[in-house]
Amino acid sequence: MDPIPQVAVSLRLVLVRHGLSSFNLEDRIQGRDDLSSLTDTGREQARSCGLNLQEVSFTTALSSPLSRARHTAEELLAAQGHGVKANLDDDLLEIDLEPWRGWTLSELVQRAPELAAVWRHRPAELELERADGRRYRPLPELMEQAARFLDRLISQHGEEIDAPLVAATVLVVGHNAILRVLMLQLLGMGVEGFRRIRLDNASISVFNLSRRADGSLEVQIESLNGTSHLDAPLPRRTAGPRLLLVRHGETDWNRQGRFQGQIDIPLNDRGLEQAQAAAEFLASTPIQRAYTSAMARPRQTAEAILACHPNVPLVSTRGLREIGHGHWEGRLESEIATDWPELLAAWKRAPETVQMPEGENLQQVWDRSLETWQRIVGSLDNDETALVVAHDAVNKTLICNLLGLEPRHIWAVKQGNGGVTVIDYPNGAEGPAVVTSMNLTRHLGGVLDRTAAGAL
């Protein structure tokens, strides 16, 4: 896919989970209680976050008042060196798991096995009892808290959100559950998406907010759970298959903003550099299988990555090829606006409704890319990692599906040229997927994605 409606970012949220705490180290349940503290490793992680966010100027910094988050914010902002101080916000407190406070995970399974199973597999249904006898559901309660926080944040930054250019960047330092729930609220998702997202200690995620022409809020995930500023390029692997989903490097048509579709445009020099950067980024990651769209630009990207994994065969598949734009292919957006103004407007506003002239629609791309993806996942052993290199539209439809979104949400997902997304199946290929990281681009020059937007 390639020119897409570019999000004129007005409010950028940089979400950071607190660094490693003493309870994290002991596998203890922390919840809302302030019983654990930031470890020396956690402090170092926070400082690393700050150093890697030096390119970002924060308008405001907000933090949970719990010490592990508050100290992370303090260390991060001191290392960044821009003189910003964090304001404490009670609506960033972690989920309330009062009856379990201080328990280890193994103690939870031993003492409350049925509740532990509900929390693991159906967290929205978990019901607990407070010391005063009141029963409550922690996750729905947290969703209300997150909605309250976002309502205030968006209200306070309404002027910036309505502006045409980047006007404000807000740092939000919090905890695992509250940050995941904030993300669900931003994306308009329900609590069923809670286990689809992973957030590691001291991870960095970026969300962009802007205003559509009709006045509604547009949200884009720029990146999710970036940890390459820490000890390893990718988050620690869990049990089960892992897939590395990569978008191809830049082409001249990406740079020019032309709709490429299924015209076989090769990488340009910058794209070859991006492919090499991705190769170096993934050089230490074991890869057993590799798949690519049957087009030149992803194949060149995959071949560059596999140069560091010389014994891995590369399989090409037509199911991963880019969306067919039909008569739009090779054209600039300005040219399409002349001949198909209403269709182009619909593509930006409601992409799932558009049938490309003599081309495909998003549902067709969704169906064929997902069928190919599921076939790849089903072929993997639990200890295998597969590289999958494809295109903007293909990657976006796959990620939307894995997050529980729909074709109409493709503009909510950003895919930079050479960006890396990590998908894990902790319960095996037949179990649900977890989006472990999305659109990692630090190997391309920074935390923020500055790759060519291209056309879509």
DOLO-935869 format. One line per 4 residues: number of its first residue (from 1); for each residue x, y, z of C-alpha. Coordinates in nm, 4 decimals. Example, Ala and Ser with C-alpha at 12.3 -4.5 7.8 and 13.67 -1.06 7.14 Angstrom:
1) 1.2300/-0.4500/0.7800  1.3670/-0.1060/0.7140
***
This chain:
1) 0.0000/0.0000/0.0000  0.1913/0.2999/-0.0013  0.0549/0.7017/-0.0202  -0.1547/0.6825/0.2997
5) -0.3329/0.9644/0.4701  -0.0552/1.0997/0.6830  -0.1464/1.1585/1.0444  -0.0729/1.5221/1.1248
9) 0.0418/1.4456/1.4769  -0.0809/1.6998/1.7274  -0.0273/1.5136/2.0545  0.2359/1.2447/2.0995
13) 0.2216/1.0167/2.4025  0.5426/0.8421/2.5073  0.4421/0.5623/2.7435  0.7105/0.4091/2.9669
17) 0.6655/0.1224/3.2089  0.8641/0.1559/3.5317  1.2022/-0.0154/3.5602  1.2675/-0.3472/3.7318
21) 1.1386/-0.3410/4.0901  1.2175/-0.5573/4.3903  0.8817/-0.7341/4.3535  0.9409/-0.7900/3.9805
25) 1.2696/-0.9548/4.0734  1.0915/-1.1857/4.3187  0.7908/-1.2560/4.0921  0.5617/-1.0940/4.3476
29) 0.2268/-0.9319/4.2788  0.2567/-0.5550/4.3223  -0.0742/-0.4091/4.2227  -0.1624/-0.0744/4.3785
33) 0.0431/-0.1132/4.6940  0.3674/0.0758/4.7369  0.5564/-0.2133/4.8936  0.8276/-0.2581/4.6306
37) 1.1071/-0.0276/4.5211  1.3095/0.0318/4.2090  1.6197/-0.1891/4.1980  1.9633/-0.0723/4.0903
41) 1.8944/-0.2411/3.7562  1.5630/-0.0586/3.7352  1.7327/0.2749/3.7951  1.9855/0.2007/3.5234
45) 1.7022/0.1055/3.2882  1.5302/0.4352/3.3622  1.8479/0.6290/3.2886  1.8870/0.4372/2.9629
49) 1.5325/0.5402/2.8690  1.6204/0.9034/2.9320  1.9382/0.8903/2.7258  1.7515/0.7303/2.4368
53) 1.4758/0.9894/2.4554  1.7081/1.2894/2.4373  1.5782/1.3648/2.0865  1.2286/1.4164/2.2318
57) 1.1181/1.7389/2.3994  0.8444/1.6733/2.6541  0.5792/1.9390/2.7027  0.4585/1.7610/3.0148
61) 0.5607/1.4555/3.2167  0.3087/1.2547/3.4202  0.3768/0.9653/3.6539  0.2018/0.7265/3.8849
65) 0.2729/0.8297/4.2461  0.3874/0.4773/4.3384  0.7606/0.4867/4.4117  0.8712/0.2422/4.1426
69) 0.7110/0.4609/3.8730  0.7919/0.7946/4.0371  1.1616/0.7073/4.0699  1.1667/0.5806/3.7103
73) 1.0312/0.9161/3.5930  1.2840/1.1058/3.8056  1.5813/0.9037/3.6796  1.4605/0.9181/3.3179
77) 1.4067/1.2930/3.3144  1.7369/1.3619/3.4930  1.9237/1.1531/3.2343  1.7402/1.3249/2.9505
81) 1.8621/1.6567/3.0870  1.5878/1.8868/2.9581  1.4856/2.0169/3.3002  1.1339/1.8681/3.2930
85) 0.9794/1.7468/3.6206  0.7087/1.4828/3.6513  0.3636/1.5600/3.7886  0.2041/1.2794/3.9881
89) -0.1388/1.1551/3.8827  -0.3493/0.9109/4.0869  -0.5233/0.7905/3.7709  -0.1932/0.6264/3.6714
93) -0.1982/0.3988/3.9775  -0.1603/0.0291/3.9015  -0.4475/-0.2202/3.9036  -0.5876/-0.2935/4.2492
97) -0.5205/-0.6586/4.3438  -0.5557/-0.5978/4.7179  -0.6192/-0.9576/4.8383  -0.3084/-1.0830/4.6577
101) -0.0620/-0.8115/4.7547  0.2872/-0.9430/4.8117  0.2066/-1.2978/4.6991  0.4461/-1.4659/4.4616
105) 0.2980/-1.6007/4.1394  0.3539/-1.9562/4.2577  0.1729/-1.8754/4.5866  -0.1188/-1.7376/4.3861
109) -0.1515/-2.0622/4.1913  -0.1286/-2.2678/4.5116  -0.3625/-2.0570/4.7270  -0.6223/-1.9493/4.4697
113) -0.5868/-2.1758/4.1641  -0.9322/-2.1053/4.0210  -0.8961/-1.7290/4.0507  -0.5423/-1.7500/3.9106
117) -0.6795/-1.9300/3.6038  -0.9494/-1.6668/3.5555  -0.6906/-1.3865/3.5823  -0.4662/-1.5596/3.3306
121) -0.7272/-1.6514/3.0700  -1.0354/-1.4321/3.1353  -0.9030/-1.1314/3.3286  -1.2118/-0.9162/3.2734
125) -1.4184/-1.1703/3.4691  -1.1954/-1.1732/3.7771  -1.3828/-1.0715/4.0905  -1.2056/-1.0141/4.4218
129) -1.3077/-0.9078/4.7733  -1.1516/-0.6176/4.9574  -1.0722/-0.6249/5.3283  -1.3969/-0.4401/5.4036
133) -1.5987/-0.7128/5.2313  -1.6789/-0.5219/4.9119  -1.6500/-0.7245/4.5939  -1.5086/-0.5671/4.2800
137) -1.3717/-0.6459/3.9345  -1.0182/-0.5069/3.9058  -0.9879/-0.4845/3.5280  -1.3202/-0.3101/3.4464
141) -1.2463/-0.0739/3.7351  -0.9062/0.0018/3.5800  -1.0673/0.0630/3.2396  -1.2838/0.3338/3.3996
145) -0.9761/0.4866/3.5597  -0.7913/0.4900/3.2260  -1.0872/0.6514/3.0505  -1.0952/0.9220/3.3179
149) -0.7236/0.9895/3.2751  -0.7492/1.0127/2.8963  -1.0541/1.2390/2.9096  -0.8622/1.4850/3.1252
153) -0.5445/1.4589/2.9168  -0.7246/1.5160/2.5872  -0.9252/1.8028/2.7361  -0.6096/1.9697/2.8653
157) -0.4402/1.9354/2.5257  -0.7401/2.0106/2.3086  -0.5732/2.3124/2.1496  -0.2695/2.1063/2.0485
161) -0.4801/1.8175/1.9166  -0.6648/2.0588/1.6899  -0.3377/2.2019/1.5540  -0.1984/2.0916/1.2158
165) 0.1529/2.0066/1.3334  0.3190/1.8356/1.6291  0.2433/2.0669/1.9181  0.2857/1.8613/2.2365
169) 0.4635/1.5501/2.3543  0.3634/1.4021/2.6888  0.5644/1.1465/2.8854  0.3490/0.8996/3.0798
173) 0.5287/0.6729/3.3282  0.3179/0.3966/3.4763  0.2724/0.0265/3.5279  0.2076/-0.2855/3.3252
177) -0.1712/-0.3101/3.3580  -0.2643/0.0588/3.3590  -0.0539/0.1294/3.0495  -0.2016/-0.1646/2.8616
181) -0.5506/-0.0495/2.9544  -0.4694/0.3057/2.8442  -0.3710/0.1609/2.5072  -0.6958/-0.0341/2.4830
185) -0.8927/0.2818/2.5577  -0.6992/0.4819/2.3001  -0.7722/0.2186/2.0351  -1.1382/0.1892/2.1294
189) -1.0910/-0.1746/2.2298  -1.2516/-0.3676/2.5117  -1.0863/-0.5587/2.7943  -1.0694/-0.8691/2.5742
193) -0.7529/-0.7199/2.4223  -0.5702/-0.7039/2.7573  -0.3643/-1.0201/2.7022  -0.2850/-0.9360/2.3387
197) -0.0266/-0.6716/2.4362  0.3031/-0.7099/2.6206  0.4905/-0.4394/2.8092  0.8342/-0.5034/2.9597
201) 1.0065/-0.3084/3.2360  1.1409/0.0260/3.1074  0.9862/-0.0288/2.7654  0.9003/0.2677/2.5430
205) 0.5786/0.2895/2.3391  0.4665/0.5826/2.1238  0.1076/0.6787/2.0352  0.0115/0.9705/1.8079
209) -0.3176/1.1585/1.8409  -0.4736/1.3968/1.5913  -0.8126/1.5292/1.4890  -1.0013/1.4056/1.1829
213) -1.1955/1.6401/0.9566  -1.5200/1.5288/1.1225  -1.3862/1.6218/1.4659  -1.3294/1.2676/1.5902
217) -0.9995/1.1594/1.7429  -0.7521/0.9641/1.5313  -0.5049/0.7423/1.7154  -0.1972/0.5790/1.5653
221) 0.0370/0.3303/1.7318  0.3811/0.4419/1.6188  0.5661/0.1808/1.8225  0.4988/-0.0641/2.1033
225) 0.7172/-0.2114/2.3791  1.0547/-0.0995/2.2505  1.3337/-0.2400/2.4669  1.6341/-0.2227/2.2333
229) 1.7798/0.0587/2.4482  1.8298/-0.2034/2.7216  2.0436/-0.5195/2.7237  1.9077/-0.6999/2.4160
233) 1.7573/-0.5857/2.0837  1.4281/-0.7704/2.1395  1.2208/-0.8515/2.4488  1.2992/-1.1825/2.6172
237) 1.1486/-1.4751/2.4357  0.8649/-1.6735/2.5933  0.7717/-2.0345/2.5271  0.6121/-2.1086/2.1904
241) 0.6807/-1.9934/1.8341  0.8057/-1.6408/1.7637  0.7622/-1.4480/1.4392  0.9565/-1.1412/1.3309
245) 0.7411/-0.9351/1.0956  0.9438/-0.6800/0.8971  0.8384/-0.4196/0.6432  1.0649/-0.3898/0.3390
249) 1.3132/-0.1047/0.3075  1.2500/0.2174/0.1223  1.1956/0.2431/-0.2536  1.2084/0.5496/-0.4771
253) 0.8288/0.5356/-0.4962  0.8042/0.5345/-0.1153  1.0187/0.8457/-0.1147  0.8097/1.0114/-0.3865
257) 0.4781/0.9119/-0.2303  0.3608/0.6972/-0.5212  0.1174/0.4102/-0.4789  0.3263/0.1010/-0.5519
261) 0.0873/-0.1845/-0.4980  0.1911/-0.4846/-0.7041  0.4283/-0.3035/-0.9390  0.7639/-0.4605/-0.8581
265) 0.9753/-0.1637/-0.7513  1.3182/-0.2509/-0.6000  1.4821/-0.0943/-0.2962  1.6694/0.2310/-0.3409
269) 2.0046/0.3006/-0.1762  1.8365/0.4139/0.1439  1.6231/0.0992/0.1436  1.9324/-0.1179/0.1087
273) 2.0845/0.0662/0.4064  1.7679/0.0054/0.6080  1.7734/-0.3634/0.5179  2.1348/-0.3830/0.6318
277) 2.0477/-0.2035/0.9559  1.7674/-0.4541/1.0176  2.0141/-0.7347/0.9473  2.2568/-0.6036/1.2082
281) 1.9719/-0.5473/1.4546  1.8571/-0.9104/1.4196  2.2021/-1.0671/1.3768  2.2099/-1.2119/1.7290
285) 1.8511/-1.3423/1.7121  1.8257/-1.7123/1.6198  1.6111/-1.7612/1.3074  1.5110/-2.1043/1.1775
289) 1.2686/-2.0164/0.8961  1.2127/-1.7238/0.6608  0.9281/-1.6155/0.4346  0.8862/-1.3227/0.1995
293) 0.6352/-1.1720/-0.0356  0.7094/-1.2754/-0.3930  0.8127/-0.9203/-0.4833  1.1573/-0.7634/-0.5172
297) 1.1544/-0.5084/-0.2331  1.0699/-0.7510/0.0513  1.2862/-1.0237/-0.1002  1.5881/-0.7907/-0.1092
301) 1.5195/-0.6950/0.2531  1.4886/-1.0595/0.3594  1.8067/-1.1572/0.1752  2.0012/-0.8827/0.3548
305) 1.8753/-1.0038/0.6943  1.9498/-1.3671/0.6119  2.3088/-1.2847/0.5189  2.3625/-1.3068/0.8974
309) 2.1755/-1.6403/0.9019  2.3271/-1.8178/0.6003  2.1712/-2.1613/0.6510  1.8093/-2.0422/0.6635
313) 1.6147/-2.1040/0.3402  1.3909/-1.8239/0.2096  1.0403/-1.9162/0.0930  0.8475/-1.6751/-0.1327
317) 0.4687/-1.6633/-0.1202  0.2144/-1.4687/-0.3241  -0.0164/-1.4514/-0.0251  0.2073/-1.1822/0.1279
321) 0.2229/-0.9568/-0.1796  0.1129/-0.5948/-0.1442  -0.2442/-0.4772/-0.1979  -0.3361/-0.4408/-0.5643
325) -0.4165/-0.0741/-0.6172  -0.5226/-0.1329/-0.9777  -0.5358/0.1925/-1.1742  -0.3864/0.3850/-0.8813
329) -0.0500/0.2108/-0.9053  0.2371/0.4346/-1.0061  0.0375/0.7499/-0.9373  0.0848/1.0302/-0.6868
333) -0.1964/1.1164/-0.4491  -0.2457/1.4484/-0.6297  -0.3049/1.2597/-0.9545  -0.5522/1.0224/-0.7923
337) -0.7347/1.3181/-0.6362  -0.7997/1.4518/-0.9863  -0.9501/1.1322/-1.1300  -1.1006/0.9615/-0.8212
341) -1.1625/1.2378/-0.5629  -1.4527/1.0672/-0.3839  -1.2841/0.7265/-0.3755  -0.9625/0.8774/-0.2396
345) -1.1574/1.0586/0.0311  -1.3275/0.7315/0.1253  -0.9861/0.5582/0.1349  -0.8708/0.8061/0.3940
349) -1.1945/0.8105/0.5935  -1.3205/0.4507/0.5684  -1.0609/0.2351/0.3894  -1.2553/-0.0859/0.4447
353) -1.5276/0.0418/0.2088  -1.3017/0.0976/-0.0916  -1.2711/-0.1338/-0.3889  -0.9624/-0.0252/-0.5794
357) -1.0391/0.0337/-0.9514  -0.9325/-0.2924/-1.1187  -0.7595/-0.3836/-0.7925  -0.8310/-0.5310/-0.4468
361) -1.0129/-0.4261/-0.1335  -0.8811/-0.4530/0.2211  -1.0877/-0.7595/0.3054  -0.9254/-0.9505/0.0202
365) -0.5803/-0.8536/0.1459  -0.6848/-0.9388/0.5020  -0.8081/-1.2849/0.4032  -0.5089/-1.3915/0.1934
369) -0.2415/-1.2470/0.4230  -0.4013/-1.3982/0.7341  -0.4394/-1.7382/0.5676  -0.0702/-1.7299/0.4750
373) 0.0282/-1.6149/0.8250  -0.1700/-1.8902/0.9951  -0.0162/-2.1488/0.7674  0.3325/-2.0246/0.8608
377) 0.2517/-2.0196/1.2336  0.1052/-2.3690/1.2173  0.4228/-2.5052/1.0598  0.6516/-2.3847/1.3413
381) 0.7766/-2.5876/1.6339  0.7539/-2.4259/1.9774  1.1244/-2.3402/1.9814  1.1387/-2.1910/1.6311
385) 1.1557/-1.8309/1.5161  1.0431/-1.7317/1.1684  1.1269/-1.4157/0.9765  0.8401/-1.2780/0.7654
389) 0.9110/-0.9822/0.5354  0.6181/-0.8152/0.3628  0.4540/-0.4795/0.2876  0.2738/-0.1901/0.4535
393) -0.0853/-0.3046/0.3906  -0.0104/-0.6709/0.4588  0.1677/-0.5981/0.7843  -0.1045/-0.3594/0.8983
397) -0.3851/-0.6053/0.8314  -0.1967/-0.8803/1.0144  -0.1236/-0.6613/1.3167  -0.4815/-0.5344/1.3295
401) -0.6062/-0.8924/1.3317  -0.3622/-0.9967/1.6046  -0.4621/-0.6997/1.8217  -0.8318/-0.7745/1.7761
405) -0.8936/-0.4758/1.5483  -1.0705/-0.4700/1.2108  -0.9798/-0.3658/0.8532  -1.1219/-0.0196/0.9193
409) -0.8466/0.0356/1.1768  -0.5444/0.0075/0.9444  -0.4562/0.3753/0.9840  -0.4135/0.3081/1.3581
413) -0.1000/0.1026/1.2865  0.2280/0.2480/1.1629  0.4831/0.0408/0.9725  0.8137/0.2102/0.8954
417) 1.0442/0.0897/0.6202  1.2727/-0.1660/0.7856  1.0669/-0.1636/1.1060  1.0527/-0.4852/1.3112
421) 0.7450/-0.6287/1.4844  0.7629/-0.9275/1.7221  0.4727/-1.1711/1.7623  0.4804/-1.4514/2.0195
425) 0.2544/-1.7540/2.0706  0.3253/-1.8376/2.4380  0.0670/-2.1190/2.4427  0.1757/-2.2722/2.1134
429) 0.0655/-2.2156/1.7560  -0.2962/-2.3019/1.8403  -0.3127/-2.0462/2.1202  -0.3691/-1.6700/2.1068
433) -0.0975/-1.4405/1.9779  0.0716/-1.1670/2.1790  0.2024/-0.8516/2.0085  0.5313/-0.8396/2.1965
437) 0.6747/-0.5385/2.0116  0.5616/-0.3346/1.7139  0.7428/-0.1179/1.4600  1.0811/-0.1080/1.6297
441) 1.2962/0.1444/1.4402  1.5741/0.2348/1.6820  1.8203/0.0589/1.4492  1.7164/0.3103/1.1832
445) 1.8167/0.6177/1.3799  1.6071/0.6721/1.6913  1.3091/0.5899/1.9085  1.0749/0.7868/1.6816
449) 0.9973/0.6463/1.3356  1.1308/0.8864/1.0731  1.1283/0.6489/0.7783  0.9595/0.7532/0.4552
453) 0.5854/0.7331/0.4864  0.5399/0.6225/0.1266  0.1961/0.5755/-0.0196  -0.0795/0.3387/0.0821
***
